[in-house]
């Protein structure tokens, strides 16, 4: 049974004759007759009473017609929904986001996507990087935004798009003795109490730093560390673009600069949705414009 046969059958019923149905379908009358006859043979029933001048449904034909109309309506609805997804006037983007990847440039990227495609539902799933990447591989997420480092090696199961690098900075209470520094070297942090982000990429950075520091607290949430730093509970190590949004902090650049890279991860070899593909295209354009 083919969709074309159902279409021809329904048009014959609507038009009341095979000839008029052919005219409306812009096909030959024999094509319509053969399609309906083939359908009748497949079903083993007669759909139209051909003893009359007009094409009139038989009792079996009336039953079949009701179901055929439902089938065609379902197909029409499905095609409309698919077109809406392709045109990005409908759909969903499942985006994983680590706590320290929510940088202003990343938020601007989300705003551009939201403004361009307001009918796409964006679901933000926030967790640590390891958990989000596991969900990405299990096809529970479309994309993951996390921080990484310059020399990071990506597993073959993942594909990454690097966004512009971000500088780390030290954030402190406005009355802290270091507040007037234009920059800080790593050696100047020796012995200080630091508030460290519980983030994979930043943790790797500190593993390679050979200075004596006191890790007073760790948190997954940048807001928590900024609030603690504002209360003079220690120096917070945070991406500079994120820290400068808090007016209660003094933000001091590091010298030499320490960089982290926002990365958009996708699953290698997976067919991405139109929403996910478009999000990546917008991100790539931003990277190209920044270059």
N, C-alpha and C positions, 0 to 999 in steps of 0.2 A: 504494500500500500504506500503510495507516494502523496506528498503534500499537494502536488499538482492535481492529482485525481480528486482529492477532497475539494480543492478550489473549484474545479470544473463542475463537480457534482452540486455544490452549493449554489453556484451561479446559474445552473440550469433550473434549480428549484426557485431561485429568486426571479429569474427572467420568465419562467413559465414555458420555455421552449429551448431546444438545442441550438436552433439557428440564432435566436436573439442572444443566447449565452455566448456563442462564438463571436458575435459582433462586439459584445462588451469586453470580451477577453482579447480581442484582436488576434484571433486564431481561426483556423478553418473549422467548419462545422463537423467534418469527419474526425478531426482531432478530438473534439469534445465528445462526440458519440463513442469513439474508440476508448477514450479514457474512462467514461462511465461504464461501458460494457465490460472493460477489463476489471473494474472495481466490483461489479456485480458477480463476475465469475470467481473472483478471489473470495468474496463473502459467501457465495452460494445462495444468493437471494436476488430478487428483482426489486430495484429501487424505484423505478418509475412505471406507471401504467401507460404503456404505449398505444393502447386501443383508443385513447381519446386524442382530440386535436391538440390540447395543451399537455405539457409534461406535468403529470400529477403524481405525487408520491404515493407509493403503496403503504400499507400498514407497517411493513418492515422498514420501508424507506423513511417514514416519519420518525421511527425510533433511532435509526442510524443518523438522520439529519440532526437530531438534538445533540447527539454526542459529537458529531463532526463539527458542529458550530462551537462547542466547548473546546475541542482540540485546536481549532483555528484561532479562537480567542486567546487560548493559552500561548500559542506560538507567537501571536501578535504582541502580547504583553511581554513575552520573553525577549523578542527582538527589540522592543522599545527600551527595555531595561539594559540590554547589551549596548544599544546605541548611546544611551545616557552615560554608561560607564566609559565608553570609548570617547565620548565628547566631554568627559569630565564634568558632567552636570549631575552626576550621582556617583556613589562609591565610597570606599573607606580606605584610609591609610593607617596602618598599625605601626607606630614608630616607637622604638625603645630609646630611652634617654637616661644617661647616667646623671647623677646630681651635679657633677662639675662640668658637664658638657653643655649645660644650659647657659651658655655665654651670650652676650648681646648680639654678636654676629649670627649665631645660630637662631636666636629668637627672631632676628630680622628675616632670616630665611623662612622661618615658619610663617611670619606675617605676610611675606610676599606670596607664598603658596596659598595662604588663607584668603587674602584679598583677591587673588587671581581665580581661585576655584572655591567660592564660598559654600557650594553644595556638597563638597567632599567632606565627609566626617573624618576628623583626625583624632585617633585614639593614642594618647601618650602613655606609655607604660614605663614607669620609673623604677629602676632597681640598680644593682651593681653590674659592672661590665660583664663578668663571667656568666651571670644568670641571664642577662639579656642576649648575649651571643648564643647561649644554649637554646633559648627560645627562637632565635633567628634560624638556627640550623634545623630546629624541629618544625619550621614553617608556621610558628605562632606569631611571628612578627614579619613585617615587610622589610624594614630597615632598622638599623641601630646607630645612634649617635653616641660616641664615646670619645674620651681623650686617649691619645697615643703619643709616642715619641718618634723622633726623626728616623732612627735606625730600626724601628720595630719591624719584625718579620710576621707577615700575615699568613695564617694557615691556608692550605690550598682550598679548604671548604668555604673560605670567605674572600670576598673582593672588597677593596676599600677605595674610597675617594677622599683624599686629604683636602681639608679646608685650610685657609691661611693660618699659619702658626700664631700662637698667642704667647706673650711673655708672662712669666710668673712674677709676682711681686710680694713684698712683705707688707702686711697690714697691721697697724698698731693703734692703740688708744691715742687720742689727740694730746694727752699729757705725757706720753711715754718719752723717756730720755732720748730715743732715737728719732723722734718725730721730725727734727729739723734736717735730717740727712737727705741729700739729693739722690743718693744711691747707697746701696749696701753690698759689701762683698760677703762671700760665704764665711770667711774667717771671722768677720764681725758678728756672726750669729753664734759663734762658739759659746757654749754655756747658757744660752738663752732658752727660755721655755717656749716651745713652739706648738702651735695648733695645726695639726697635720691632716689634710684631707685623706679619708679612707678611699683612695682611688688608685686603681692598678698602675696607671701611667705615672702618677706623681710619686707613688711608693717606690717605683723602679728608679726614679731620679734620685731619691734620697739614699737608696742602697749604694749608690756610687759616690756619695759625698763623704769624705773622710774628715769630718769635724765632730767635736763633742757637742751634742745638743740634747736637750731634755724634751721628750715628747710628753707634754702635759696632758693633751687630749687629742682624740681622733674623732672624726665624724664624716658621715656620707653626705651631709648637707652643708652647702656653702653658707647659707644663712645662719646656721648654728655657729660656725666658726667666726663669721663676721661679728655676730652679736657677742661672742665670748671675747674677741679681740677688743671690741668697743668697751667692754667692761674691764679691760686690762688683765685678762686671765692668761695672756701670752701673746706671741706674735703669730699671726695667721699667714700661712703660705697659700696664696690663691692666684688664679689667673688675673692679671691686672685689669682686663676689660670687665671682669665680673666685680672686682673689689671697688672700682671707682664709682660704682652705682650707689655705694653706701656712704652717705655724707657724714656719718659719725666716726669714720676711720681716716687715718693718715695712710696713704699708699706710697710705698717707697720701692722704686725699681731695683732689681738686682744687677750687679756688675761683676763678671760678664753676665749677659742675659741667659736665663734658663727658659727654654721653649717647650711648650706642649702643643700638640696638633689635634684639633677636632677632626674626627674621622667618621664618615658615613660608611657603615658596613652593610653589605648585601650578601646573600648566599650565592656562591659560585654556581653557575649553570641553571639557576632557577628562573623560570619565566615570571618576570615582575608584572604586577598590575599596571594599568595605565597611570594610576595615581602615583605609584612608587616611581615609575619611569620618569614622569613629569617632574616630581620632586628632585630627582637626581639631575635632571636636565637644568633645572633652575639653579641648583647648587654648583654644577659645572660652569654655568655662565658666570656665576659670582666669582668662582676661582679664576676664570679666564680674564674677567674684568679687573681682578686684583693684581694679576701678573704684570 
